[in-house]
Amino acid sequence: MLSYLSQYEDVFGPLRLLRFITLRTLLASGTAALIGFVIAPWLIAQLRALKFGQHYDDDRTGDLAQRFDKKNTPTMGGLLIFFSVFGSTFLWAQPNIWVVVSMFVFAALAGVGFRDDYLKVLRKSRDGISSAEKILWQTLITVVALTLLVWHPLSSSKITELWVPFLKHPVLVGMPVALLFILMFLWLVGFSNAINLTDGLDGLAIGCTITVALVYGLMAYAAGNTKIADYLLISYVPGTGELAVICGALVGAGMAFLWYNAYPAEVFMGDTGSLAIGGLLGVLAFMVQQPLTLVIVGGVFVMEAVSVIIQIGFFKVTKSRSGEGRRFFLMAPIHHHFQKRGWPETKVVLRFWILSLMCALAGLGTLKLR
């Protein structure tokens, strides 16, 4: 919204700077961080007063919860991230189809996650909304988002291209809408669940989110700039530069949330945050023509999800043969495996942050290696 002030540069010359995406991205990041720091104390106090904590045992509690009681730590902290990102994006991004769809996905999945968290707190159990209901909502959100992208003339031709890392040209042009829906749905659901699994240690998920958002902010800016896109031999997608502003807002909101989510956490993001962030990153990856690169950049999230799949699969296979299933890891997701091996929680988090940074650099490297 404030970007339109650049039209009044004849009244006040410096307003012309608001035309530049780079400046608005920095302002969006700072604004989101400021919003987060301002509302966080009040939000955490309200969640505590309402007893919106985890009143049930899960992987955060029990023998892994050393010294600090995490059982009643407030959840639904994803609301802090949501309000910070949404408010900052509203102020600094120029609305176009890419911005509108990404914010729709972000807000809709935040609503689904909030309902899930609320029911868990209300019932004092793991049981929120059913898996069938969650998949139904995610399917509807994907359908609406894809319909808007296919319908709008700015996005209709580009969204049906499929690019893969290390190649100079798309592997598919005019991809069938059914195939595009399947891929986008898998990305939205897959990364939402992956971030949810990663959110098992204080600061782990949001720290990795910040690195992924930084990389996709750079990718969005590159995809929306014709000179940079031509130089890097990537797809030029007009208008996607504004998605860098959203990524900047997510970085700022993430830093504010990390302040309160760092060990020992004062608040957890819950499904309100993990579903919204996963969906946002998933749809952003498709918009900037870098969906498969998200597997590299978000390598920690992928590793966490794959570890759970391996654990479940190995348990079922060994159970069918011997009658008593065995575990491949000491505990899944994999960050708990290292805790079981005696690593302190802070060491696990810091080392996974390092892995996330390495994955981010590897993902950036794919832009040039073509």
C-alpha positions in Angstrom: 0.0 0.0 0.0 2.7 2.5 1.0 4.5 1.8 -2.3 2.0 4.0 -4.0 3.5 7.0 -2.2 6.2 6.8 -4.9 3.7 8.6 -7.2 4.1 11.7 -5.1 7.8 12.0 -5.6 7.3 15.5 -7.1 6.0 16.5 -3.6 8.8 14.8 -1.7 11.6 13.5 -3.8 12.8 10.6 -1.6 9.4 8.9 -2.0 10.7 7.7 -5.4 12.8 5.1 -3.5 9.6 3.2 -2.7 9.6 2.0 -6.4 12.5 -0.2 -5.6 11.7 -3.7 -4.5 15.0 -4.1 -2.6 14.2 -1.1 -0.3 10.6 -2.3 0.3 11.9 -5.8 1.1 14.1 -4.4 3.8 11.3 -2.2 5.1 9.0 -5.2 5.1 11.4 -7.2 7.1 11.9 -4.5 9.6 8.2 -3.8 9.9 7.4 -7.4 10.4 10.0 -7.7 13.1 8.7 -4.6 14.8 5.1 -5.9 14.7 6.2 -9.2 16.1 8.2 -7.6 19.0 5.3 -5.3 19.8 2.5 -7.9 19.9 4.5 -10.9 21.2 4.3 -10.0 25.0 0.6 -9.3 24.8 -0.1 -12.4 22.7 1.9 -14.8 24.9 0.2 -13.4 28.0 -3.2 -13.9 26.5 -2.4 -17.5 25.4 -1.2 -18.2 29.0 -4.3 -16.6 30.5 -6.5 -18.7 28.3 -4.4 -21.8 29.1 -3.7 -22.4 25.4 -0.8 -24.7 26.2 -0.1 -28.3 25.3 -1.9 -30.1 28.1 -0.9 -33.5 26.7 2.3 -35.5 26.5 4.1 -35.5 23.2 7.7 -35.6 22.0 8.4 -32.2 23.6 7.7 -33.6 27.1 8.8 -36.6 29.1 12.4 -37.7 29.3 13.5 -35.3 26.6 12.3 -32.2 28.5 15.3 -31.5 30.6 15.2 -28.8 33.3 12.3 -26.9 31.8 8.6 -27.8 31.8 7.4 -27.5 28.2 4.1 -29.2 28.8 2.2 -26.0 29.4 4.1 -23.7 27.2 1.5 -21.7 25.1 1.0 -22.9 21.5 -0.7 -21.0 18.6 2.4 -18.7 18.4 2.0 -18.9 14.7 -0.5 -16.1 15.1 2.4 -13.8 15.8 4.0 -14.8 12.5 0.8 -14.5 10.6 -0.1 -11.0 11.8 3.5 -9.8 11.3 3.8 -11.1 7.7 0.3 -10.2 6.7 0.5 -6.7 8.1 3.9 -6.0 6.7 3.0 -7.4 3.2 -0.1 -5.2 3.2 2.0 -2.1 3.8 4.9 -2.7 1.5 4.0 -5.1 -1.4 2.4 -3.9 -4.6 -0.7 -6.2 -5.0 -0.7 -8.4 -8.0 -1.9 -12.0 -8.7 1.2 -13.5 -7.2 0.9 -11.5 -4.0 -2.8 -12.1 -3.7 -2.6 -15.9 -4.1 0.3 -16.3 -1.8 -1.4 -14.3 0.9 -4.6 -16.3 0.4 -2.8 -19.6 0.8 -1.0 -18.2 3.9 -4.1 -16.9 5.6 -6.3 -19.9 4.7 -3.8 -22.4 6.0 -3.2 -20.3 9.1 -7.0 -20.6 9.7 -7.0 -24.4 9.3 -4.0 -24.6 11.6 -5.6 -22.4 14.2 -8.7 -24.6 14.2 -6.6 -27.7 14.6 -4.6 -26.1 17.6 -7.8 -24.8 19.2 -9.5 -28.2 19.2 -6.3 -29.9 20.6 -6.3 -27.4 23.5 -10.1 -27.7 24.0 -9.9 -31.5 24.1 -6.6 -31.6 26.0 -5.3 -34.2 23.6 -3.5 -34.8 20.3 -6.8 -34.9 18.4 -7.5 -31.7 16.5 -9.4 -31.8 13.2 -9.4 -35.1 11.5 -6.9 -36.0 8.8 -9.8 -36.2 6.3 -11.0 -32.7 7.2 -7.5 -31.3 7.0 -6.9 -32.8 3.6 -10.3 -31.5 2.4 -9.4 -27.9 3.4 -5.9 -28.2 1.9 -7.4 -29.5 -1.3 -10.0 -26.7 -1.5 -7.2 -24.1 -0.9 -5.1 -25.6 -3.6 -8.0 -25.6 -6.0 -8.8 -21.9 -5.4 -5.2 -20.9 -5.6 -4.6 -22.8 -8.8 -7.8 -21.6 -10.4 -6.7 -18.0 -9.8 -3.3 -18.6 -11.2 -4.5 -20.4 -14.3 -7.3 -17.8 -14.9 -5.3 -14.6 -14.5 -3.5 -13.5 -17.8 -0.3 -12.4 -15.9 0.2 -15.9 -14.5 -1.7 -18.3 -16.8 1.2 -19.1 -19.1 4.0 -19.1 -16.6 2.4 -21.3 -13.9 2.1 -24.2 -16.3 5.8 -24.4 -17.0 7.9 -26.9 -15.0 11.5 -26.1 -14.4 14.1 -28.3 -12.7 17.5 -27.4 -11.2 20.6 -27.4 -13.5 18.6 -27.1 -16.8 18.4 -24.0 -18.9 14.9 -24.7 -20.3 11.6 -25.9 -18.8 11.1 -29.7 -19.0 7.3 -29.1 -19.5 5.5 -26.2 -21.2 1.8 -26.1 -21.0 1.7 -28.6 -18.2 -1.8 -30.3 -17.8 -3.7 -28.6 -15.0 -4.4 -31.9 -13.3 -0.7 -32.6 -13.0 0.0 -29.1 -11.8 -2.7 -29.5 -9.1 -1.2 -32.8 -7.9 2.3 -31.3 -7.7 1.2 -28.1 -6.0 -1.0 -30.1 -3.5 1.9 -32.4 -2.6 4.2 -29.4 -2.1 1.7 -27.5 0.1 0.8 -30.5 2.2 4.3 -32.0 2.2 6.1 -29.0 3.4 3.4 -28.0 5.9 3.7 -31.5 7.5 7.5 -31.3 7.2 7.7 -28.0 9.1 5.3 -29.4 11.7 7.6 -32.4 12.3 10.6 -30.1 12.5 8.9 -28.0 15.1 9.9 -30.3 17.9 12.8 -28.4 19.5 12.9 -24.8 20.6 13.9 -22.6 17.7 14.5 -25.4 15.2 11.7 -24.9 12.7 11.7 -21.1 12.6 15.5 -20.9 12.3 15.4 -23.1 9.3 12.4 -21.2 7.9 14.4 -18.0 8.0 17.2 -19.4 5.8 14.7 -20.8 3.3 12.8 -17.5 3.2 16.1 -15.6 2.5 16.9 -17.8 -0.4 13.5 -17.6 -2.0 13.5 -13.9 -1.5 16.6 -13.8 -3.7 15.1 -16.2 -6.2 11.9 -14.2 -6.4 13.8 -11.0 -7.0 15.9 -12.7 -9.7 12.8 -14.2 -11.4 11.1 -10.8 -11.5 14.1 -9.0 -13.0 14.6 -9.6 -16.7 18.3 -8.9 -16.8 19.2 -11.1 -13.9 16.9 -13.9 -15.2 18.5 -13.8 -18.6 22.0 -13.8 -17.0 21.2 -16.8 -14.8 19.3 -18.6 -17.6 16.2 -19.0 -15.3 12.6 -18.3 -16.1 11.6 -14.6 -16.2 8.3 -14.3 -14.4 6.9 -10.7 -14.5 5.6 -9.4 -11.2 7.2 -12.1 -9.0 9.7 -9.6 -7.7 7.0 -8.5 -5.2 7.2 -12.0 -3.6 10.7 -10.9 -2.3 8.8 -8.4 -0.1 6.7 -11.3 1.3 9.9 -13.3 1.9 11.5 -10.3 3.6 8.4 -10.0 5.9 8.7 -13.7 6.7 12.4 -13.3 7.7 11.5 -10.3 10.0 8.6 -12.1 11.5 10.7 -15.2 12.0 13.4 -13.3 13.8 10.8 -11.8 16.2 9.3 -15.2 16.8 12.7 -16.8 17.3 13.4 -14.3 20.1 10.5 -15.9 22.1 10.8 -19.4 20.7 14.6 -19.8 21.4 15.5 -22.3 24.2 13.8 -22.3 26.6 10.8 -21.5 24.5 8.1 -19.1 25.8 5.7 -20.1 22.9 5.4 -22.7 20.2 4.2 -21.9 16.7 1.8 -24.9 16.6 -0.1 -25.9 13.4 -1.2 -22.3 13.1 2.4 -21.5 12.1 3.6 -24.7 10.5 0.7 -25.1 8.1 0.7 -21.5 7.0 4.5 -21.3 6.5 4.7 -24.6 4.7 1.9 -23.7 2.4 3.4 -20.2 1.7 6.8 -21.6 0.9 5.3 -24.3 -1.3 3.2 -22.0 -3.4 6.1 -19.4 -3.6 8.3 -22.1 -5.0 5.9 -22.8 -7.9 5.4 -19.1 -8.6 9.1 -18.4 -9.1 9.6 -21.5 -11.1 11.7 -23.2 -8.5 9.5 -26.0 -7.0 12.1 -28.8 -7.0 14.8 -26.5 -5.7 12.8 -26.3 -2.5 13.7 -29.9 -1.8 17.4 -28.7 -1.7 16.9 -25.4 0.0 14.5 -26.9 2.6 16.7 -30.0 3.0 16.3 -30.1 6.8 12.6 -30.1 6.5 12.8 -32.9 3.9 15.3 -34.9 6.1 12.9 -34.6 9.1 9.9 -35.9 7.0 11.9 -38.7 5.4 13.2 -39.9 8.8 9.6 -40.4 9.9 8.7 -42.2 6.7 11.7 -44.5 7.1 10.9 -45.1 10.8 7.3 -46.1 10.1 8.2 -48.2 7.0 11.1 -50.0 8.8 8.8 -50.7 11.8 6.1 -52.2 9.6 8.5 -54.3 7.5 10.3 -55.8 10.5 7.0 -56.4 12.4 5.6 -58.4 9.5 8.6 -60.7 9.5 9.3 -61.2 13.2 6.0 -60.2 14.8 7.7 -57.4 16.7 8.7 -54.2 14.9 12.1 -52.6 15.2 13.1 -49.0 14.9 15.6 -47.7 12.4 16.3 -44.5 14.4 16.3 -44.3 18.2 13.4 -41.9 17.8 11.8 -40.0 14.9 11.8 -37.2 13.7 15.5 -37.4 13.4 16.3 -34.5 15.7 15.0 -36.6 18.6 17.4 -39.4 17.5 20.3 -37.2 18.3 18.8 -36.2 21.6 18.5 -39.9 22.5 22.2 -40.2 21.7 23.0 -37.6 24.3 23.2 -34.4 22.3 21.8 -31.4 24.3 18.8 -29.7 22.7 20.7 -26.5 21.9 23.5 -28.5 20.1 21.0 -30.3 17.9 19.3 -27.0 17.0 22.5 -25.2 16.2 23.8 -28.0 14.1 20.6 -28.3 12.2 20.7 -24.6 11.6 24.2 -25.1 10.1 22.8 -27.8 7.9 19.9 -25.5 6.8 22.4 -22.8 5.8 24.4 -25.3 3.8 21.3 -26.5 2.0 20.4 -22.8 1.3 23.8 -22.2 -0.2 23.5 -25.4 -2.3 20.1 -24.2 -3.5 21.5 -20.8 -4.5 24.3 -22.6 -6.4 21.7 -24.3 -8.7 20.9 -20.8 -10.1 24.3 -20.6 -11.7 25.0 -24.3 -12.5 23.0 -24.7 -15.6 
